[in-house]
Structures are given as C-alpha cells and as structure tokens.
Amino acid sequence: MSRSVRIRYFAAFRDATGLSQERVETKANTLAELFEERVGVHAGLQPELQAKVAVNDELVAWNDGFADGDEVLFFPPVAGG
C-alpha cells in the first residue's frame, strides 16, 4: 500500500538534499525504511546513527510506522555544548 507523506529536512540533511521539504509517495512500512528510500534518491544524503526522527512534531523511534498524510521530520545529529 502506497502512502503520501510530507518530509521536512533540517540542517545537514537539508544541505545534502537541497530541499527543506518534499512530498513523496512511499511503500515503506517504517521510518527507517522511508529514510533509506530517500538516501537512494538523494545522492548527498547519508544515514546517520545518531539522527532523530519525528512524526507530526513528536519524536518517535526509527522502527515506528507512519500514516498516509503524516509529516515526517528528519534531524541529523547536532554537535554542541
């Protein structure tokens, strides 16, 4: 089953994709699968072990699912102190 989601990219992920957001059709079942799909589409996008993901402005786990019409936010690791 294909779903339509809006993806928002932040910081280094935005730089890597050249996009702040995009709407995509996906057959991914988890957020990790969705991100992996986007890595295959955007050559500059690389998986990051410490990255965070949110759905509809709530932080969630990478193995969580998502629904048609959701907004998915990808946050790369942030350094600082």
Phi and psi restraints in degrees (value plus and minus 20) as a CYANA .aco file:
   2 SER   PHI    -109.3   -69.3
   2 SER   PSI     122.0   162.0
   3 ARG   PHI    -147.6  -107.6
   3 ARG   PSI     131.3   171.3
   4 SER   PHI    -125.2   -85.2
   4 SER   PSI     106.7   146.7
   5 VAL   PHI    -154.2  -114.2
   5 VAL   PSI     132.7   172.7
   6 ARG   PHI    -118.6   -78.6
   6 ARG   PSI     109.6   149.6
   7 ILE   PHI    -130.8   -90.8
   7 ILE   PSI     113.6   153.6
   8 ARG   PHI    -135.5   -95.5
   8 ARG   PSI     113.2   153.2
   9 TYR   PHI    -129.2   -89.2
   9 TYR   PSI     122.6   162.6
  10 PHE   PHI    -144.3  -104.3
  10 PHE   PSI     129.7   169.7
  11 ALA   PHI      31.4    71.4
  11 ALA   PSI    -142.3  -102.3
  12 ALA   PHI     -81.5   -41.5
  12 ALA   PSI     -51.7   -11.7
  13 PHE   PHI     -87.9   -47.9
  13 PHE   PSI     -57.3   -17.3
  14 ARG   PHI     -85.1   -45.1
  14 ARG   PSI     -62.6   -22.6
  15 ASP   PHI     -83.2   -43.2
  15 ASP   PSI     -60.5   -20.5
  16 ALA   PHI     -88.1   -48.1
  16 ALA   PSI     -56.2   -16.2
  17 THR   PHI    -110.6   -70.6
  17 THR   PSI     -42.4    -2.4
  18 GLY   PHI      55.9    95.9
  18 GLY   PSI      -7.5    32.5
  19 LEU   PHI    -151.1  -111.1
  19 LEU   PSI     124.8   164.8
  20 SER   PHI    -110.6   -70.6
  20 SER   PSI     -45.9    -5.9
  21 GLN   PHI    -179.7  -139.7
  21 GLN   PSI     141.4   181.4
  22 GLU   PHI    -177.7  -137.7
  22 GLU   PSI     132.8   172.8
  23 ARG   PHI    -123.9   -83.9
  23 ARG   PSI     110.7   150.7
  24 VAL   PHI    -152.4  -112.4
  24 VAL   PSI     133.3   173.3
  25 GLU   PHI    -119.9   -79.9
  25 GLU   PSI     111.6   151.6
  26 THR   PHI    -161.3  -121.3
  26 THR   PSI     133.2   173.2
  27 LYS   PHI    -128.9   -88.9
  27 LYS   PSI     -13.6    26.4
  28 ALA   PHI     -81.3   -41.3
  28 ALA   PSI     127.5   167.5
  29 ASN   PHI    -122.0   -82.0
  29 ASN   PSI     -45.5    -5.5
  30 THR   PHI    -144.7  -104.7
  30 THR   PSI     145.8   185.8
  31 LEU   PHI     -86.7   -46.7
  31 LEU   PSI     -54.2   -14.2
  32 ALA   PHI     -82.6   -42.6
  32 ALA   PSI     -62.5   -22.5
  33 GLU   PHI     -85.1   -45.1
  33 GLU   PSI     -59.0   -19.0
  34 LEU   PHI     -82.5   -42.5
  34 LEU   PSI     -64.5   -24.5
  35 PHE   PHI     -83.7   -43.7
  35 PHE   PSI     -62.0   -22.0
  36 GLU   PHI     -81.6   -41.6
  36 GLU   PSI     -58.0   -18.0
  37 GLU   PHI     -78.7   -38.7
  37 GLU   PSI     -63.7   -23.7
  38 ARG   PHI     -88.2   -48.2
  38 ARG   PSI     -53.9   -13.9
  39 VAL   PHI     -80.2   -40.2
  39 VAL   PSI     -58.1   -18.1
  40 GLY   PHI     -89.8   -49.8
  40 GLY   PSI     -42.4    -2.4
  41 VAL   PHI    -111.7   -71.7
  41 VAL   PSI     -60.1   -20.1
  42 HIS   PHI    -125.6   -85.6
  42 HIS   PSI      87.0   127.0
  43 ALA   PHI     -77.1   -37.1
  43 ALA   PSI     -54.1   -14.1
  44 GLY   PHI    -100.9   -60.9
  44 GLY   PSI     -30.7     9.3
  45 LEU   PHI    -104.0   -64.0
  45 LEU   PSI     106.5   146.5
  46 GLN   PHI    -143.0  -103.0
  46 GLN   PSI     124.2   164.2
  47 PRO   PHI     -82.3   -42.3
  47 PRO   PSI     122.2   162.2
  48 GLU   PHI    -148.5  -108.5
  48 GLU   PSI     103.2   143.2
  49 LEU   PHI     -84.6   -44.6
  49 LEU   PSI     -49.7    -9.7
  50 GLN   PHI    -118.5   -78.5
  50 GLN   PSI     -10.7    29.3
  51 ALA   PHI     -86.5   -46.5
  51 ALA   PSI     136.9   176.9
  52 LYS   PHI    -136.0   -96.0
  52 LYS   PSI     137.1   177.1
  53 VAL   PHI    -157.6  -117.6
  53 VAL   PSI     123.7   163.7
  54 ALA   PHI    -153.5  -113.5
  54 ALA   PSI     132.3   172.3
  55 VAL   PHI    -145.4  -105.4
  55 VAL   PSI     104.5   144.5
  56 ASN   PHI      31.4    71.4
  56 ASN   PSI      25.0    65.0
  57 ASP   PHI      51.3    91.3
  57 ASP   PSI      -4.0    36.0
  58 GLU   PHI    -140.9  -100.9
  58 GLU   PSI     105.9   145.9
  59 LEU   PHI     -82.1   -42.1
  59 LEU   PSI     116.4   156.4
  60 VAL   PHI    -158.6  -118.6
  60 VAL   PSI     156.6   196.6
  61 ALA   PHI    -107.4   -67.4
  61 ALA   PSI     131.6   171.6
  62 TRP   PHI     -82.1   -42.1
  62 TRP   PSI     -48.4    -8.4
  63 ASN   PHI    -107.7   -67.7
  63 ASN   PSI     -16.8    23.2
  64 ASP   PHI     -92.3   -52.3
  64 ASP   PSI     136.1   176.1
  65 GLY   PHI    -110.9   -70.9
  65 GLY   PSI    -194.3  -154.3
  66 PHE   PHI    -175.1  -135.1
  66 PHE   PSI     144.8   184.8
  67 ALA   PHI    -134.0   -94.0
  67 ALA   PSI     140.8   180.8
  68 ASP   PHI     -75.6   -35.6
  68 ASP   PSI     112.3   152.3
  69 GLY   PHI      69.4   109.4
  69 GLY   PSI     -25.8    14.2
  70 ASP   PHI     -87.6   -47.6
  70 ASP   PSI     139.3   179.3
  71 GLU   PHI    -128.3   -88.3
  71 GLU   PSI     103.5   143.5
  72 VAL   PHI    -130.1   -90.1
  72 VAL   PSI     111.0   151.0
  73 LEU   PHI    -136.1   -96.1
  73 LEU   PSI     108.1   148.1
  74 PHE   PHI    -129.4   -89.4
  74 PHE   PSI     102.9   142.9
  75 PHE   PHI    -136.7   -96.7
  75 PHE   PSI     101.8   141.8
  76 PRO   PHI     -93.1   -53.1
  76 PRO   PSI     146.5   186.5
  77 PRO   PHI     -80.2   -40.2
  77 PRO   PSI     125.9   165.9
  78 VAL   PHI    -138.3   -98.3
  78 VAL   PSI     108.9   148.9
  79 ALA   PHI    -114.7   -74.7
  79 ALA   PSI     133.0   173.0
  80 GLY   PHI     141.4   181.4
  80 GLY   PSI    -199.2  -159.2
